[in-house]
Amino acid sequence: MADDLAVEVSSLVKTYWPRSNRAIHAVNDLSLTVVAGSVTALLGPNGAGKTTTIEICEGFRRPDAGHVRVLGLDPARDGPALRPRVGVMLQSGGVYPGARAGEMLALIAAHHRDPLDVIALLERVGITEVAGMPYRRLSGGQQQRLALAMALVGRPELVFLDEPTAGMDVQARRATWELIEQLRIAGVTVVLTTHAMDEAERLADHVVIVDHGKVLAAGSPAELTSGGAKGELRFRALAGLDIDRLELALPSGTVAREGPPGRYVIQGKVDPQMLAAVTAWCAGNGVMAEDLQVEQRSLEDVFVELTGSALRP
Ligand SMILES: Nc1ncnc2c1ncn2[C@@H]1O[C@H](COP(=O)(O)OP(=O)(O)OP(=O)(O)O)[C@@H](O)[C@H]1O
C-alpha cells in the first residue's frame, strides 16, 4: 500500500443472502483509494453499496472477496490496532437508548489515551444543553451531532462519516461542514457518504460515484463536472456577429447561437480548446467579448447522467 493512501479497497465483493429472498450483490467488484489527509465523498443512490463498503473498511463486516487496507492494516484482522486511530459515525445505533448524551461521550472518551475535552466537544457540536438527556429523547439532528462527537473524541487520524448531516437543520449542517473543513486542515482523513450533492461539491477533494456495488466514476468535483458534452459558454458582444463563421472556427459538435441581440451562447464540450477557439475568433475579428461565463454541469447533472433518474427500491 502506498504511503500516501489512508484506505485502499480493491475488487471488493459482498453478497447478502436474506433467508426468503435471492442474493443481494451489495458490493460487486468495487475498487477505490483514499489519499491520506483528503476528504473523500461516496455518492450513490439508495442501496448502491456505500454503507456496506464503509462497514467493511470499519471492520464491522467481512468481505466475501477482495482486498482492504486501512491505515496500512487489515480491518478484519487488526481491529484492536485500528480502533484507537479511526473514528466512526454510524448512520444509526451504536448508542444505548437510555444513556445520557454527555455520559455516552465521556464513556467513549475514557476508552482513548488522549481524548478531546468532552465539555468543549459537546459545545463544539452544539448539544451542551441536551447533554443530560437520554439519547432516545434527543431529536434526530441532535443524535447525529452526538454521533459525530463520538467519532471525533479520540482524535482519530481517519474518520468514516455515514451521512453525517442527514436530518440536521441548516445551522447544524453548516457547523458540521466547518468541522469537517477543520479536520482536513488538521490533516485528518475523512471518508463520508452523502446524498447531498452540494455537500460533496463543497467538502470533497475526491468524489466516488457508486451504483450497484461498483464505482461508476471518481475524481475531484471539477474533474467530474468538466469535459461533458453539455457545457455552455456565454458572452455579450455587439449584436449581429457572423455566428456561422464563428461556429466553423470551433471544435466540431459545438453549436453557437445568438439569443437576445448581443447575447451569445456556445454549447458543447467546454474545455480549454473550446475557450481558446472562441477567444481567438473574437480577437481575430475585433470582437470584445464581455461577461464571458462558463456554465459547467453540476455534480447532480453528472450523478443523474451516470445513475439514471429511476427511483430505487
Ligand atoms: N444486513 C443486510 N442484509 C441483507 N441485505 C442488506 C443488508 N445490508 C444491506 N443490504 C442490502 O445491500 C444493498 C446495499 O445496501 P447499503 O446499505 O450498502 O447501500 P447504501 O448505498 O449505503 O444505501 P443508502 O444510501 O440507502 O444508505 C441494498 O440492497 C440493501 O438492501
The ligand as a MOL file (V3000), in Angstrom:
LIG
                    3D

  0  0  0     0  0            999 V3000
M  V30 BEGIN CTAB
M  V30 COUNTS 31 33 0 0 0
M  V30 BEGIN ATOM
M  V30 1 N -27.6450 -6.8290 6.5930 0
M  V30 2 C -28.1620 -6.8940 5.3690 0
M  V30 3 N -28.8470 -7.9960 4.9520 0
M  V30 4 C -29.3540 -8.0740 3.7060 0
M  V30 5 N -29.2480 -7.1110 2.7790 0
M  V30 6 C -28.5950 -5.9880 3.1300 0
M  V30 7 C -28.0220 -5.8170 4.4420 0
M  V30 8 N -27.4290 -4.5960 4.4940 0
M  V30 9 C -27.6150 -4.0340 3.2790 0
M  V30 10 N -28.3240 -4.8540 2.4650 0
M  V30 11 C -28.6870 -4.6150 1.0600 0
M  V30 12 O -27.4910 -4.3550 0.3320 0
M  V30 13 C -27.6770 -3.3360 -0.6250 0
M  V30 14 C -26.6630 -2.2290 -0.3620 0
M  V30 15 O -27.0030 -1.5820 0.8610 0
M  V30 16 P -26.1360 -0.4160 1.5030 0
M  V30 17 O -26.7440 -0.0900 2.8190 0
M  V30 18 O -24.7030 -0.8010 1.4640 0
M  V30 19 O -26.3820 0.7460 0.4410 0
M  V30 20 P -26.1900 2.3500 0.5880 0
M  V30 21 O -25.5480 2.7710 -0.6820 0
M  V30 22 O -25.4920 2.6830 1.8380 0
M  V30 23 O -27.6860 2.8240 0.6280 0
M  V30 24 P -28.3900 4.1130 1.3600 0
M  V30 25 O -27.9770 5.3110 0.5790 0
M  V30 26 O -29.8470 3.8160 1.1800 0
M  V30 27 O -27.9380 4.1290 2.7910 0
M  V30 28 C -29.1180 -2.9170 -0.5080 0
M  V30 29 O -29.8490 -3.6010 -1.4860 0
M  V30 30 C -29.5250 -3.3660 0.8900 0
M  V30 31 O -30.8980 -3.6700 0.9310 0
M  V30 END ATOM
M  V30 BEGIN BOND
M  V30 1 1 1 2
M  V30 2 1 2 3
M  V30 3 2 2 7
M  V30 4 2 3 4
M  V30 5 1 4 5
M  V30 6 2 5 6
M  V30 7 1 6 7
M  V30 8 1 6 10
M  V30 9 1 7 8
M  V30 10 2 8 9
M  V30 11 1 9 10
M  V30 12 1 10 11
M  V30 13 1 11 12
M  V30 14 1 11 30
M  V30 15 1 12 13
M  V30 16 1 13 14
M  V30 17 1 13 28
M  V30 18 1 14 15
M  V30 19 1 15 16
M  V30 20 2 16 17
M  V30 21 1 16 18
M  V30 22 1 16 19
M  V30 23 1 19 20
M  V30 24 2 20 21
M  V30 25 1 20 22
M  V30 26 1 20 23
M  V30 27 1 23 24
M  V30 28 2 24 25
M  V30 29 1 24 26
M  V30 30 1 24 27
M  V30 31 1 28 29
M  V30 32 1 28 30
M  V30 33 1 30 31
M  V30 END BOND
M  V30 END CTAB
M  END
